[in-house]
Amino acid sequence: MLIRCYRTRILRRNDCIILNNKEMYLTTEKKQEIFEKHGATATNTGSAEGQIALFSFRISHLTEHLKVNKKDYGTQRALIGLVGKRRSLLDYLKRKHIDRYRAIIKDLNLRK
């Protein structure tokens, strides 16, 4: 299915969105891989560890993007929001399950 909207070309192919001939960095397969590794199962997308791992992946991608595009303030704002969400999930784990908190910090090589 091909959709034209202004000067942007969007093409859908097997749940992977290609925008202007560039593949999206976060595909369904990549999300499943992250949740399998850090969550209990691939379908347990609500676990705090899985969400923190997904946020960390997105944060690293946006950080690399901002190194190239220094004046992209929309992305900068989104990055700050993601860091805040990850921080609040980490705070929750630290309050409720300190062993799970220490494990995810060690797995993702986050500071603290």
Secondary structure by P-SEA (a helix, b strand, c coil): cccccccbbbbbcccccccccccccccaaaaaaaaaaccccccccccaaaaaaaaaaaaaaaaaaaaacccaaaaaaaaaaaaaaaaaaaaaaaaccaaaaaaaaaaacccc
